[in-house]
Structure formats: C-alpha cells, structure tokens
C-alpha cells in the first residue's frame, strides 16, 4: 500500500505539469519504443512573421506562381499552410530587418553553446533559407562576436 500512496503523491503534480506544458503548445505522444515523444507545436513569432510577409512580397508571389505552373523545382509550397519553401526550409523575404532579427534571436538564444558563425548557420539552415545566408551569418557574427 505504501507504493500506491507514493505513486498518488506524484500524480497531481505530474498532471499539473502536463497541463502547463499543453498550454505552452507542447504535445506528449507515445513512441513506438514505449517511451514518450515531446513535440513543441508553438511557432516562433519570427516564423509567423516570415509566413505573413511571404504573402506580401512580390518576388515570392512570383515564385509561388512559377511553382503552380511547374516552372521551378527548387522551391515548393508547404501543403499545410501554403508557405514557400526552398529544399524544405522556410524562405525568408528581405523585409523589415527580418533576417537580422532571426540571426539575433538564434545568436542570443540562452541555450546556445557556441555563438560562432558555423553553429549559427547550421542552426538557422534547419528552418530558414535566403540568398547569401551563409555570408550574412558570417558578417553578423563578425559584427557582434560577444552578443
């Protein structure tokens, strides 16, 4: 009976923590190995801003039209939200210092171990794409080495 009482003592705090994570957009799912997979469904405000700016950017609108006419293979449209992607990565328009703000957010992220340009570029290219991205990242880190 002691182990049952011990288990019950953890149930309420655990339920509260699961509820808190859920309110933050985190989803817990069963894995095929019997464990739990944690999925974060919350988008960065910058990702949301990139998606919104894609609809207003003339060059990206032209690229979307070319995709509909099957005249480009490098770019694609995300089936879930219609956003423009380059090799699966979100295409970032050059508006309102958006690219600079994306680099700043990632470079100053509190869990970032190495603020160097190689790590920053690798992190950013997981999600984002724009022309001259690698050069822009190197220039950014050179300007703000101890950001």
C-alpha positions as CSV (number, residue, x, y, z in Angstrom):
1,X,0.0,0.0,0.0
2,X,2.9,2.3,0.7
3,X,4.0,2.3,-3.0
4,X,0.4,3.2,-4.1
5,X,0.4,6.2,-1.8
6,X,3.8,7.2,-3.1
7,X,2.5,7.0,-6.7
8,X,-0.6,9.0,-5.8
9,X,1.6,11.8,-4.3
10,X,3.2,12.3,-7.8
11,X,0.0,12.1,-9.9
12,X,-1.3,15.6,-9.1
13,X,2.0,17.4,-9.6
14,X,2.6,15.4,-12.8
15,X,-0.9,16.2,-14.1
16,X,-0.3,19.9,-13.4
17,X,3.0,19.8,-15.2
18,X,1.4,18.1,-18.3
19,X,-1.4,20.7,-18.3
20,X,1.2,23.5,-18.1
21,X,3.2,22.1,-21.0
22,X,0.0,21.6,-23.0
23,X,-0.9,25.3,-22.5
24,X,2.5,26.2,-23.9
25,X,1.9,24.1,-27.1
26,X,3.8,21.0,-26.1
27,X,2.3,17.7,-27.0
28,X,3.3,14.4,-25.5
29,X,2.9,11.4,-27.7
30,X,3.7,7.6,-27.4
31,X,6.7,6.4,-29.2
32,X,6.9,3.0,-30.9
33,X,9.7,2.1,-28.4
34,X,7.3,2.5,-25.4
35,X,8.6,5.9,-24.3
36,X,7.2,9.4,-24.7
37,X,8.0,11.9,-27.5
38,X,7.8,15.6,-26.7
39,X,6.6,17.7,-29.6
40,X,6.6,21.5,-29.5
41,X,3.8,22.9,-31.6
42,X,4.4,26.6,-30.8
43,X,5.9,28.6,-33.6
44,X,8.4,31.4,-33.0
45,X,6.9,34.8,-33.6
46,X,9.5,35.3,-36.2
47,X,8.4,32.1,-38.1
48,X,4.8,33.5,-38.1
49,X,6.2,36.9,-39.3
50,X,8.1,35.2,-42.2
51,X,4.9,33.4,-43.2
52,X,2.9,36.6,-43.2
53,X,5.5,38.5,-45.1
54,X,5.6,35.9,-47.8
55,X,2.1,36.7,-48.9
56,X,3.0,40.4,-49.4
57,X,6.4,40.0,-51.0
58,X,6.3,40.4,-54.9
59,X,9.3,38.2,-55.7
60,X,8.0,35.4,-53.5
61,X,4.5,35.7,-55.0
62,X,6.1,35.3,-58.5
63,X,7.9,32.2,-57.3
64,X,4.7,30.7,-56.0
65,X,3.1,31.3,-59.4
66,X,6.0,29.6,-61.1
67,X,5.5,26.6,-58.7
68,X,1.8,26.4,-59.7
69,X,2.9,26.4,-63.4
70,X,5.6,23.7,-62.7
71,X,8.4,26.1,-63.9
72,X,10.6,25.7,-60.8
73,X,11.8,22.6,-59.0
74,X,14.0,24.1,-56.2
75,X,11.1,25.8,-54.5
76,X,7.9,24.2,-53.2
77,X,4.7,25.1,-51.4
78,X,4.0,23.6,-47.9
79,X,0.8,21.7,-48.3
80,X,-0.4,22.6,-44.7
81,X,-0.1,26.4,-44.9
82,X,0.9,27.3,-48.4
83,X,4.2,28.9,-47.4
84,X,7.1,29.0,-49.8
85,X,10.0,26.6,-49.1
86,X,13.4,26.0,-50.6
87,X,14.5,22.4,-50.1
88,X,12.0,22.1,-47.3
89,X,13.3,25.3,-45.5
90,X,11.1,28.4,-44.9
91,X,12.0,31.1,-47.5
92,X,12.7,34.4,-45.7
93,X,11.9,37.6,-47.5
94,X,14.3,40.5,-47.0
95,X,11.8,42.9,-45.3
96,X,11.8,44.9,-42.1
97,X,15.2,43.6,-40.9
98,X,13.5,40.2,-40.5
99,X,16.7,38.2,-41.4
100,X,18.7,40.3,-39.0
101,X,16.2,39.7,-36.2
102,X,16.2,35.9,-36.9
103,X,20.0,35.8,-36.6
104,X,19.9,37.9,-33.4
105,X,17.3,35.7,-31.8
106,X,19.2,32.5,-32.6
107,X,22.6,34.0,-31.7
108,X,21.4,35.2,-28.3
109,X,19.3,32.2,-27.5
110,X,20.2,31.3,-23.9
111,X,20.8,27.6,-24.7
112,X,23.2,28.3,-27.5
113,X,26.6,26.8,-26.6
114,X,28.8,28.2,-29.3
115,X,27.9,31.6,-30.8
116,X,30.2,31.2,-33.8
117,X,29.1,31.6,-37.4
118,X,29.3,27.9,-38.3
119,X,27.0,26.8,-35.5
120,X,24.6,29.7,-36.1
121,X,24.4,28.9,-39.8
122,X,23.8,25.2,-39.1
123,X,21.1,26.1,-36.6
124,X,19.4,28.6,-38.9
125,X,19.5,26.4,-42.0
126,X,17.5,23.7,-40.3
127,X,14.4,26.0,-40.6
128,X,15.2,29.0,-42.8
129,X,16.6,29.8,-46.2
130,X,17.6,33.0,-48.1
131,X,20.1,34.0,-50.7
132,X,23.6,34.6,-49.3
133,X,22.5,33.3,-45.9
134,X,26.0,31.8,-45.1
135,X,27.7,35.1,-45.9
136,X,25.1,37.1,-44.0
137,X,25.6,34.9,-40.9
138,X,29.4,35.3,-41.0
139,X,29.1,39.1,-41.4
140,X,26.6,39.2,-38.5
141,X,28.8,37.2,-36.1
142,X,31.8,39.4,-37.1
143,X,29.9,42.5,-36.2
144,X,28.6,41.0,-32.9
145,X,31.1,38.5,-31.6
146,X,30.1,38.7,-28.0
147,X,26.4,39.4,-28.5
